């Protein structure tokens, strides 16, 4: 995915209903991390917690 000249990892799917097709693009951001798998998400959270970075809502 490229937005404003900056590339980052993203996933995309197509969804169809009632003859209409939509392209859906999504990504996950955890702190400064852009994980692309469940494992990478868990590791990003664990590493930030070990460094003392606790996410706030």
NORPEWO-V457094 format. One record per run of one state. SS is the DSSP state (~ for helix, > for strand, _ for the rest). FROM is the first residue (numbers start at 0). LEN is the number of residues. If there is no record, write none. Layout:
# NORPEWO-V457094
ss->SS from->FROM len->LEN
ss->SS from->FROM len->LEN
This chain:
# NORPEWO-V457094
ss->_ from->0 len->1
ss->> from->1 len->2
ss->_ from->3 len->2
ss->> from->5 len->2
ss->_ from->7 len->3
ss->> from->10 len->7
ss->_ from->17 len->2
ss->> from->19 len->7
ss->_ from->26 len->3
ss->> from->29 len->1
ss->_ from->30 len->2
ss->> from->32 len->1
ss->_ from->33 len->4
ss->~ from->37 len->13
ss->_ from->50 len->7
